[in-house]
Amino acid sequence: MTPVYLQRGTLHSALGADLRAAGAALQRGVPPTASTFVLNELQEPRPYLDQVATGESLDQQFDRLIGETLGEPAGALDDCLLIVASTSLDINDLEDRARHEGGFSPDHSTSLDLIAEQLRQRWGFADAFTLNTACTSAANALLYGARLIAANRYARALVLAFETPSAIAQQGFGALGLISPSGHYRPFHPQRDGLVLGEAFAAALLTVEPGAEPLAKLLGGFSACDTSNLTTTREDGSHIDWVMRQALRSAGIEAEQIGLVKLHGTATGANDRAESNGVRLLFGDALPPLCVLKPWLGHTLGACGLSETLLLVQNLAHLPACDYASEALLPLPSVPLAITDDSLLLANFFGFGGNNASLVLQRCTGASS
């Protein structure tokens, strides 16, 4: 795979109003305080991580995110592809309209493609398309953007990923028994009890040339669907192992060169078992340092491929410890990790429906924190 650079990443999340604030909160070691929603079937509260309130409309948030990522002046974008990655589609807008207008009408519905097209027209992007592959949406957007740039289809690509889990998502995950009743988000803990949904808006600009201050280099990656099951992946870890190996192969590196693995870590039973088994199949007893980031951002679903990637590469000098490390299925850090800037990173994103993706990254030395 032809490497590409991630430029000027932007993140709005529960952890902070921007990427710098999120990094500062991560270093303080205090996770964001969750709000709650009521699970209808059981009439019980469940945790939920709202992004830091901005008071902006969805369009205003998109425009601010794009503007912060492109910088000033943005200039002409007729050589730049826009890729919008999400699983939330327009469900939030539909729910709001149904409440305000006393019910739902079919002509209320818009598609994620329409949102992307409106942004393309407003900003002047060369083209726009969308990806919705569950938790791998943004990771796949990075891979597709890199491939299209390498094929000389576009000079640049802006990946915009967002997740604002709606009542439908909240109630759906809750009905499946996947949302933590306790609110303690503990990936790979033997008594883990599910995930905590989180909101995020994230963006990054991809280019072949490094530019002034690139955040990281995407060296390789791979994505594939495990079709052995309708909802999950093989718990023996074999498909996850294969995806990680193919990602390393695309980057031309060996497993023993990896300096850190960012685990997907949903804290759901089957997914954590599958990932734990897959990681051990790949690395054997020589496991590199491992980290999990969802306890800090929440599970940002389709946005996690970018929200977690940005948080990871910006905070290699201080990645959080786990207070349950001694009990975890994998050797998670008991003290904060400090990873050198030149380390090779493997970032995992394993989605609902068995779509699995891994990225191989390297932070750019001298990138601002």
Kinemage of the C-alpha trace (Angstrom):
@kinemage 1
@onewidth
@group {chain A} dominant
@subgroup {mainchain}
@vectorlist {calphas} color= white
{ca met a 1} P 0.000 0.000 0.000
{ca thr a 2} L 1.221 3.509 -0.813
{ca pro a 3} L 1.627 5.331 2.534
{ca val a 4} L -0.342 8.539 3.116
{ca tyr a 5} L -0.132 11.251 5.743
{ca leu a 6} L -2.885 12.287 8.157
{ca gln a 7} L -2.902 16.070 8.359
{ca arg a 8} L -4.527 18.375 10.895
{ca gly a 9} L -6.820 15.922 12.649
{ca thr a 10} L -9.856 17.332 14.464
{ca leu a 11} L -11.911 15.680 17.215
{ca his a 12} L -15.006 16.851 19.112
{ca ser a 13} L -16.029 14.302 21.759
{ca ala a 14} L -17.112 13.669 25.335
{ca leu a 15} L -13.460 13.882 26.323
{ca gly a 16} L -13.021 17.440 25.114
{ca ala a 17} L -14.173 20.166 22.727
{ca asp a 18} L -11.116 19.560 20.519
{ca leu a 19} L -8.233 17.118 20.118
{ca arg a 20} L -5.888 19.037 22.415
{ca ala a 21} L -8.494 19.184 25.197
{ca ala a 22} L -9.185 15.457 24.784
{ca gly a 23} L -5.462 14.715 25.151
{ca ala a 24} L -5.214 16.852 28.271
{ca ala a 25} L -8.181 15.022 29.820
{ca leu a 26} L -6.592 11.680 28.939
{ca gln a 27} L -3.388 12.687 30.707
{ca arg a 28} L -5.294 13.798 33.809
{ca gly a 29} L -6.663 10.267 34.015
{ca val a 30} L -10.271 11.234 34.698
{ca pro a 31} L -12.821 9.709 32.271
{ca pro a 32} L -15.782 11.883 31.273
{ca thr a 33} L -18.932 11.681 33.364
{ca ala a 34} L -21.690 9.786 31.600
{ca ser a 35} L -25.248 10.973 31.293
{ca thr a 36} L -28.031 8.371 31.160
{ca phe a 37} L -30.984 7.307 29.075
{ca val a 38} L -33.801 4.947 30.067
{ca leu a 39} L -33.905 1.513 28.462
{ca asn a 40} L -37.561 1.246 27.519
{ca glu a 41} L -38.048 -2.513 27.851
{ca leu a 42} L -36.681 -2.649 31.405
{ca gln a 43} L -37.284 0.945 32.501
{ca glu a 44} L -33.681 1.019 33.708
{ca pro a 45} L -30.996 3.694 33.214
{ca arg a 46} L -28.045 3.097 30.917
{ca pro a 47} L -24.913 5.290 30.545
{ca tyr a 48} L -24.198 7.466 27.531
{ca leu a 49} L -21.287 9.838 26.767
{ca asp a 50} L -22.503 13.061 25.126
{ca gln a 51} L -19.991 15.199 23.294
{ca val a 52} L -19.093 18.529 24.900
{ca ala a 53} L -22.104 20.749 24.149
{ca thr a 54} L -21.631 23.318 21.374
{ca gly a 55} L -25.185 24.536 20.769
{ca glu a 56} L -24.599 24.144 17.029
{ca ser a 57} L -26.786 22.516 14.410
{ca leu a 58} L -25.526 19.420 12.612
{ca asp a 59} L -24.580 21.491 9.552
{ca gln a 60} L -22.723 24.010 11.722
{ca gln a 61} L -20.757 21.235 13.394
{ca phe a 62} L -19.837 19.734 10.013
{ca asp a 63} L -18.690 23.105 8.699
{ca arg a 64} L -16.617 23.861 11.794
{ca leu a 65} L -15.039 20.409 11.681
{ca ile a 66} L -14.102 20.778 8.008
{ca gly a 67} L -12.826 24.317 8.516
{ca glu a 68} L -10.614 23.344 11.452
{ca thr a 69} L -9.202 20.403 9.510
{ca leu a 70} L -8.445 22.320 6.320
{ca gly a 71} L -7.089 25.385 8.124
{ca glu a 72} L -7.087 28.942 6.868
{ca pro a 73} L -7.251 29.714 4.049
{ca ala a 74} L -8.934 26.521 2.865
{ca gly a 75} L -8.367 27.294 -0.803
{ca ala a 76} L -9.878 25.434 -3.738
{ca leu a 77} L -10.968 21.858 -3.067
{ca asp a 78} L -11.446 20.665 -6.649
{ca asp a 79} L -8.646 18.113 -6.145
{ca cys a 80} L -10.025 16.790 -2.832
{ca leu a 81} L -12.412 13.884 -2.217
{ca leu a 82} L -14.825 13.992 0.738
{ca ile a 83} L -15.587 10.673 2.455
{ca val a 84} L -18.298 10.711 5.136
{ca ala a 85} L -18.258 7.724 7.509
{ca ser a 86} L -21.019 7.024 10.020
{ca thr a 87} L -23.606 4.534 11.188
{ca ser a 88} L -26.063 7.092 12.539
{ca leu a 89} L -27.234 8.287 9.105
{ca asp a 90} L -29.979 10.864 9.544
{ca ile a 91} L -31.840 9.058 12.345
{ca asn a 92} L -31.367 11.936 14.796
{ca asp a 93} L -32.904 14.446 12.372
{ca leu a 94} L -35.813 12.116 11.668
{ca glu a 95} L -36.529 11.664 15.359
{ca asp a 96} L -36.450 15.433 15.931
{ca arg a 97} L -38.822 16.075 13.019
{ca ala a 98} L -41.190 13.355 14.180
{ca arg a 99} L -41.341 14.922 17.647
{ca his a 100} L -41.877 18.443 16.332
{ca glu a 101} L -44.402 17.491 13.647
{ca gly a 102} L -46.332 14.890 15.618
{ca gly a 103} L -45.278 11.835 13.635
{ca phe a 104} L -43.090 10.470 10.874
{ca ser a 105} L -43.722 10.945 7.166
{ca pro a 106} L -41.755 9.039 4.495
{ca asp a 107} L -40.794 12.276 2.730
{ca his a 108} L -38.896 13.352 5.870
{ca ser a 109} L -36.151 10.832 5.143
{ca thr a 110} L -32.791 11.827 3.714
{ca ser a 111} L -29.779 9.634 3.102
{ca leu a 112} L -26.205 9.931 4.284
{ca asp a 113} L -25.347 10.398 0.596
{ca leu a 114} L -27.478 13.546 0.551
{ca ile a 115} L -25.613 14.926 3.581
{ca ala a 116} L -22.310 14.255 1.790
{ca glu a 117} L -23.559 15.847 -1.433
{ca gln a 118} L -24.712 18.968 0.411
{ca leu a 119} L -21.273 19.295 1.995
{ca arg a 120} L -19.609 18.750 -1.382
{ca gln a 121} L -21.608 21.537 -2.949
{ca arg a 122} L -21.174 23.916 -0.019
{ca trp a 123} L -17.390 23.482 0.167
{ca gly a 124} L -16.566 22.670 -3.457
{ca phe a 125} L -15.083 19.185 -3.016
{ca ala a 126} L -14.251 17.298 -6.209
{ca asp a 127} L -16.527 14.425 -5.218
{ca ala a 128} L -18.145 12.857 -2.158
{ca phe a 129} L -19.191 9.422 -1.064
{ca thr a 130} L -20.190 7.649 2.123
{ca leu a 131} L -19.317 4.524 4.086
{ca asn a 132} L -21.418 2.661 6.634
{ca thr a 133} L -19.708 -0.582 7.668
{ca ala a 134} L -20.600 -0.502 11.380
{ca cys a 135} L -17.636 0.077 13.723
{ca thr a 136} L -15.147 -0.042 10.836
{ca ser a 137} L -16.724 2.823 8.853
{ca ala a 138} L -14.046 5.452 9.524
{ca ala a 139} L -11.166 2.959 9.376
{ca asn a 140} L -12.402 1.830 5.969
{ca ala a 141} L -12.764 5.475 4.910
{ca leu a 142} L -9.065 6.005 5.659
{ca leu a 143} L -8.160 2.919 3.618
{ca tyr a 144} L -10.362 3.860 0.661
{ca gly a 145} L -9.083 7.435 0.722
{ca ala a 146} L -5.482 6.193 0.679
{ca arg a 147} L -6.177 3.858 -2.252
{ca leu a 148} L -7.899 6.511 -4.343
{ca ile a 149} L -5.045 8.963 -3.748
{ca ala a 150} L -2.495 6.273 -4.666
{ca ala a 151} L -4.449 5.621 -7.886
{ca asn a 152} L -4.155 9.344 -8.742
{ca arg a 153} L -7.924 9.746 -8.689
{ca tyr a 154} L -7.583 12.655 -6.253
{ca ala a 155} L -4.679 14.632 -4.819
{ca arg a 156} L -6.229 14.737 -1.340
{ca ala a 157} L -9.049 13.167 0.645
{ca leu a 158} L -10.866 14.551 3.671
{ca val a 159} L -12.373 11.869 5.901
{ca leu a 160} L -15.233 13.122 8.063
{ca ala a 161} L -16.575 10.660 10.645
{ca phe a 162} L -19.410 11.312 13.043
{ca glu a 163} L -21.594 9.444 15.464
{ca thr a 164} L -24.518 10.864 17.378
{ca pro a 165} L -26.228 7.677 18.590
{ca ser a 166} L -29.965 8.180 18.479
{ca ala a 167} L -32.737 6.701 20.556
{ca ile a 168} L -32.987 3.928 17.957
{ca ala a 169} L -29.297 3.044 18.426
{ca gln a 170} L -29.494 3.345 22.198
{ca gln a 171} L -32.607 1.191 22.491
{ca gly a 172} L -31.376 -1.280 19.877
{ca phe a 173} L -28.041 -1.924 21.580
{ca gly a 174} L -29.845 -1.994 24.916
{ca ala a 175} L -32.354 -4.587 23.695
{ca leu a 176} L -29.451 -6.778 22.595
{ca gly a 177} L -28.050 -6.599 26.121
{ca leu a 178} L -24.848 -4.924 24.897
{ca ile a 179} L -24.916 -1.712 26.965
{ca ser a 180} L -23.283 -1.760 30.385
{ca pro a 181} L -25.826 -1.591 33.246
{ca ser a 182} L -23.070 -0.608 35.688
{ca gly a 183} L -21.545 2.153 33.566
{ca his a 184} L -18.082 0.723 34.266
{ca tyr a 185} L -16.546 0.398 30.812
{ca arg a 186} L -14.021 -2.431 31.235
{ca pro a 187} L -12.821 -4.083 28.013
{ca phe a 188} L -11.309 -7.541 28.550
{ca his a 189} L -12.365 -7.716 32.198
{ca pro a 190} L -13.687 -11.208 33.121
{ca gln a 191} L -16.879 -9.573 34.468
{ca arg a 192} L -17.261 -6.948 31.738
{ca asp a 193} L -20.919 -6.093 31.251
{ca gly a 194} L -21.069 -4.241 27.961
{ca leu a 195} L -20.259 -1.031 26.158
{ca val a 196} L -21.019 2.653 26.714
{ca leu a 197} L -22.070 4.558 23.600
{ca gly a 198} L -20.331 7.867 22.904
{ca glu a 199} L -20.755 10.811 20.531
{ca ala a 200} L -17.936 12.083 18.321
{ca phe a 201} L -17.195 14.248 15.301
{ca ala a 202} L -13.754 13.696 13.755
{ca ala a 203} L -11.935 14.626 10.553
{ca ala a 204} L -8.509 14.276 8.973
{ca leu a 205} L -6.972 15.291 5.668
{ca leu a 206} L -5.051 12.605 3.737
{ca thr a 207} L -2.185 13.475 1.378
{ca val a 208} L 0.775 11.696 -0.201
{ca glu a 209} L 3.150 14.525 0.754
{ca pro a 210} L 3.812 15.161 4.464
{ca gly a 211} L 2.888 18.841 4.501
{ca ala a 212} L 3.925 21.200 7.293
{ca glu a 213} L 2.946 19.312 10.458
{ca pro a 214} L 1.475 15.876 9.719
{ca leu a 215} L 0.050 13.923 12.634
{ca ala a 216} L 0.793 10.412 11.458
{ca lys a 217} L 1.575 8.190 8.512
{ca leu a 218} L -0.839 5.446 7.445
{ca leu a 219} L 1.548 2.721 6.293
{ca gly a 220} L -0.939 -0.028 5.535
{ca gly a 221} L -4.175 -1.680 6.485
{ca phe a 222} L -6.708 -4.331 5.601
{ca ser a 223} L -10.440 -4.878 5.924
{ca ala a 224} L -12.600 -7.943 5.335
{ca cys a 225} L -15.965 -9.416 6.312
{ca asp a 226} L -16.217 -12.638 8.300
{ca thr a 227} L -19.296 -14.219 6.735
{ca ser a 228} L -19.444 -17.133 9.176
{ca asn a 229} L -22.032 -15.306 11.322
{ca leu a 230} L -24.665 -12.629 10.717
{ca thr a 231} L -23.746 -10.454 13.711
{ca thr a 232} L -20.244 -11.201 14.964
{ca thr a 233} L -16.900 -12.778 14.094
{ca arg a 234} L -15.374 -16.144 14.924
{ca glu a 235} L -14.631 -16.339 18.638
{ca asp a 236} L -11.521 -18.447 18.009
{ca gly a 237} L -9.922 -15.258 16.674
{ca ser a 238} L -8.906 -16.811 13.364
{ca his a 239} L -10.495 -14.152 11.148
{ca ile a 240} L -9.161 -11.310 13.282
{ca asp a 241} L -5.697 -12.886 13.197
{ca trp a 242} L -5.886 -13.099 9.399
{ca val a 243} L -6.997 -9.454 9.030
{ca met a 244} L -4.140 -8.222 11.239
{ca arg a 245} L -1.622 -10.314 9.294
{ca gln a 246} L -2.876 -8.918 5.990
{ca ala a 247} L -2.636 -5.370 7.366
{ca leu a 248} L 0.993 -5.969 8.378
{ca arg a 249} L 1.713 -7.530 4.979
{ca ser a 250} L 0.308 -4.478 3.187
{ca ala a 251} L 2.713 -2.282 5.174
{ca gly a 252} L 5.665 -4.598 4.564
{ca ile a 253} L 6.416 -5.204 8.233
{ca glu a 254} L 6.496 -8.156 10.623
{ca ala a 255} L 4.490 -8.655 13.811
{ca glu a 256} L 7.606 -8.372 15.994
{ca gln a 257} L 8.166 -4.816 14.717
{ca ile a 258} L 4.891 -3.555 16.219
{ca gly a 259} L 5.486 -1.302 19.226
{ca leu a 260} L 1.850 -0.982 20.359
{ca val a 261} L -1.545 -2.499 19.602
{ca lys a 262} L -4.614 -0.299 20.050
{ca leu a 263} L -7.293 -2.872 20.805
{ca his a 264} L -10.899 -2.514 19.645
{ca gly a 265} L -12.123 -3.603 23.088
{ca thr a 266} L -15.898 -3.217 23.115
{ca ala a 267} L -16.266 -4.949 26.519
{ca thr a 268} L -18.923 -7.237 25.067
{ca gly a 269} L -18.530 -10.960 25.680
{ca ala a 270} L -18.025 -12.420 22.211
{ca asn a 271} L -16.078 -9.515 20.682
{ca asp a 272} L -13.490 -9.338 23.457
{ca arg a 273} L -12.997 -13.115 23.371
{ca ala a 274} L -12.485 -13.071 19.606
{ca glu a 275} L -10.012 -10.190 19.745
{ca ser a 276} L -8.119 -11.685 22.679
{ca asn a 277} L -7.766 -14.982 20.825
{ca gly a 278} L -6.779 -13.260 17.584
{ca val a 279} L -4.074 -11.150 19.232
{ca arg a 280} L -2.587 -14.217 20.909
{ca leu a 281} L -2.642 -16.125 17.615
{ca leu a 282} L -0.685 -13.341 15.932
{ca phe a 283} L 1.835 -12.474 18.634
{ca gly a 284} L 2.004 -15.661 20.690
{ca asp a 285} L 3.702 -15.045 24.042
{ca ala a 286} L 5.645 -12.024 22.710
{ca leu a 287} L 2.822 -9.529 23.094
{ca pro a 288} L 3.696 -5.869 22.483
{ca pro a 289} L 2.244 -3.145 24.756
{ca leu a 290} L -1.548 -2.923 24.483
{ca cys a 291} L -4.025 -0.116 25.102
{ca val a 292} L -7.778 0.505 25.055
{ca leu a 293} L -9.390 3.907 24.449
{ca lys a 294} L -13.150 3.302 24.494
{ca pro a 295} L -13.446 3.836 28.286
{ca trp a 296} L -12.378 7.434 27.559
{ca leu a 297} L -14.382 8.246 24.444
{ca gly a 298} L -17.198 5.742 24.709
{ca his a 299} L -17.871 3.462 21.762
{ca thr a 300} L -18.222 5.985 18.961
{ca leu a 301} L -19.394 3.279 16.527
{ca gly a 302} L -18.784 4.368 12.916
{ca ala a 303} L -16.498 7.199 14.013
{ca cys a 304} L -14.165 5.121 16.197
{ca gly a 305} L -11.770 4.335 13.335
{ca leu a 306} L -10.818 8.006 13.239
{ca ser a 307} L -11.668 9.289 16.740
{ca glu a 308} L -9.513 6.619 18.407
{ca thr a 309} L -6.749 6.879 15.799
{ca leu a 310} L -6.400 10.621 16.382
{ca leu a 311} L -6.459 10.255 20.164
{ca leu a 312} L -3.881 7.467 19.915
{ca val a 313} L -1.276 9.207 17.746
{ca gln a 314} L -1.560 12.458 19.693
{ca asn a 315} L -0.979 10.807 23.072
{ca leu a 316} L 1.711 8.162 22.629
{ca ala a 317} L 3.714 9.721 25.463
{ca his a 318} L 0.867 9.130 27.920
{ca leu a 319} L -1.622 6.373 27.198
{ca pro a 320} L -3.951 5.454 30.077
{ca ala a 321} L -3.536 2.589 32.512
{ca cys a 322} L -6.310 0.147 33.478
{ca asp a 323} L -7.154 -0.229 37.166
{ca tyr a 324} L -8.177 -3.850 36.534
{ca ala a 325} L -5.027 -4.822 34.583
{ca ser a 326} L -4.210 -7.745 36.875
{ca glu a 327} L -7.579 -9.385 36.064
{ca ala a 328} L -7.803 -8.669 32.315
{ca leu a 329} L -7.909 -11.332 29.598
{ca leu a 330} L -4.960 -9.588 27.928
{ca pro a 331} L -1.968 -7.875 29.631
{ca leu a 332} L -3.309 -4.326 29.722
{ca pro a 333} L -1.084 -1.643 31.285
{ca ser a 334} L -1.247 -1.135 35.048
{ca val a 335} L 0.614 2.185 34.732
{ca pro a 336} L 0.401 4.804 31.943
{ca leu a 337} L 2.287 3.867 28.788
{ca ala a 338} L 4.941 6.003 27.114
{ca ile a 339} L 5.514 4.881 23.523
{ca thr a 340} L 8.234 6.435 21.362
{ca asp a 341} L 7.146 8.536 18.402
{ca asp a 342} L 8.797 6.266 15.850
{ca ser a 343} L 6.986 3.138 17.075
{ca leu a 344} L 4.906 1.166 14.608
{ca leu a 345} L 1.273 0.986 15.714
{ca leu a 346} L -1.443 -1.555 14.940
{ca ala a 347} L -4.946 -0.148 15.460
{ca asn a 348} L -7.872 -2.596 15.477
{ca phe a 349} L -11.526 -1.953 14.637
{ca phe a 350} L -13.756 -5.026 14.607
{ca gly a 351} L -17.365 -4.329 13.773
{ca phe a 352} L -20.876 -5.618 14.323
{ca gly a 353} L -21.685 -7.990 11.485
{ca gly a 354} L -18.138 -9.333 11.307
{ca asn a 355} L -16.526 -6.513 9.346
{ca asn a 356} L -12.962 -6.369 10.668
{ca ala a 357} L -10.259 -3.801 9.911
{ca ser a 358} L -6.722 -3.121 11.109
{ca leu a 359} L -4.532 -0.082 10.366
{ca val a 360} L -0.739 0.191 10.557
{ca leu a 361} L 0.331 3.684 11.613
{ca gln a 362} L 3.351 5.678 12.716
{ca arg a 363} L 3.259 9.030 14.444
{ca cys a 364} L 5.239 11.677 12.605
{ca thr a 365} L 8.277 12.708 14.670
{ca gly a 366} L 7.956 16.293 15.770
{ca ala a 367} L 4.166 16.445 15.316
{ca ser a 368} L 2.656 18.958 17.729
{ca ser a 369} L 0.724 17.588 20.711
